[in-house]
Amino acid sequence: QVQVVESEGGLVQPGASLTLSCTASGTFRDIDDMGWYRQAPGKQRELVATIPIRERTFYGDAVKGRFTGSRDDAKNTVYLQMDSLVPEDTAIYYCTFLVRPEVGPARYYWGQGIQVTVSP
């Protein structure tokens, strides 16, 4: 079983920065991809960043140049540094882990969601 613990989000002003993090724990072999998605009110969930274990990070168009995804494999933790936030970034942010168990196929685990609100 894998548990995902998330950092807190919050209310920030436009132009501010905020860093989110998620940590996976439990019994497993390793973690392949890590990533972030978000879902704004009334909109579909969209990709924010995919952070592979060996390849370059891939970003969604809406956040390119403003957000930076990173990972610490020693801590099984994924981060999302968000800069120059705008009201359109208001959403629930979800972290994901592609976990390889000791036996069986890899599967995705999701965080429960972190509310981020950008407003004056």
C-alpha positions in Angstrom: 0.0 0.0 0.0 1.2 3.5 -0.9 0.3 6.6 1.1 0.6 10.1 -0.4 1.1 13.1 1.9 0.6 16.6 0.5 1.7 20.0 1.5 -0.8 22.8 2.1 -1.9 25.2 -0.5 -3.4 28.5 0.3 -4.5 31.9 -0.8 -1.9 34.1 -2.5 -1.9 37.4 -4.4 -1.3 37.7 -8.1 2.4 37.7 -8.9 3.3 35.7 -5.8 5.1 32.4 -5.6 4.1 29.2 -3.9 5.7 25.8 -3.7 3.7 22.5 -3.4 5.1 19.1 -2.5 3.9 15.6 -2.2 5.6 12.6 -0.6 4.9 8.9 -1.3 5.6 6.3 1.4 5.0 2.6 1.8 6.4 -0.6 0.5 7.4 -0.6 -3.2 10.4 -1.1 -5.5 10.7 2.4 -6.9 8.8 5.3 -8.5 9.0 6.0 -12.2 7.2 9.2 -13.4 6.0 11.9 -10.9 3.8 14.7 -11.9 1.2 17.3 -11.3 -2.3 18.0 -12.7 -4.8 20.6 -11.8 -8.6 21.2 -12.1 -10.1 24.6 -12.0 -13.8 25.1 -11.2 -16.0 24.1 -14.1 -13.1 22.8 -16.1 -11.5 19.5 -17.0 -8.4 18.3 -15.2 -5.3 19.4 -17.1 -1.6 18.4 -17.1 0.7 20.8 -15.2 4.0 18.9 -15.3 5.3 15.4 -15.9 8.7 14.7 -14.2 10.2 11.4 -15.6 13.0 9.7 -13.8 15.5 10.1 -16.6 14.0 12.4 -19.2 13.3 16.1 -19.3 10.3 17.5 -17.5 7.3 18.2 -19.7 5.0 21.2 -18.9 1.5 22.1 -19.9 1.2 25.2 -22.1 -0.5 27.3 -19.5 2.4 27.1 -17.1 5.5 27.0 -19.2 8.1 29.4 -18.1 6.4 30.1 -14.8 6.2 26.7 -13.0 9.1 24.3 -12.3 8.6 20.7 -11.4 11.3 18.7 -9.6 11.8 15.5 -7.6 13.9 14.1 -4.8 14.1 10.4 -5.3 15.8 9.8 -2.0 12.7 11.3 -0.3 10.1 10.0 -2.8 9.0 13.6 -3.0 7.8 15.7 -5.9 7.8 19.5 -5.9 6.0 22.2 -7.9 7.5 25.7 -7.7 4.9 28.2 -9.0 6.0 31.7 -9.8 4.2 34.7 -11.3 0.8 33.3 -10.2 -2.3 34.6 -11.9 -6.0 34.2 -11.0 -6.3 31.6 -13.8 -4.0 29.3 -11.8 -6.7 29.0 -9.2 -7.4 25.3 -9.0 -7.1 22.1 -7.0 -3.6 20.6 -7.7 -3.1 16.9 -7.7 0.3 15.1 -7.5 0.8 11.7 -9.1 3.3 8.9 -8.7 3.8 6.0 -11.0 4.8 3.4 -8.5 6.5 0.1 -9.3 5.6 -2.5 -6.6 7.9 -5.3 -5.5 5.6 -7.6 -7.5 3.2 -6.9 -10.3 2.7 -4.0 -12.7 3.2 -0.3 -12.0 0.2 1.8 -11.1 -0.6 5.5 -10.5 -1.3 6.9 -7.1 -2.8 10.3 -6.7 -2.8 12.9 -3.9 -6.1 14.0 -2.6 -5.7 17.5 -4.0 -4.3 20.9 -2.8 -6.4 24.0 -3.1 -4.5 27.0 -4.5 -6.4 30.3 -4.8 -4.9 33.3 -6.5 -6.8 36.5 -5.8 -6.1 40.1 -4.8 
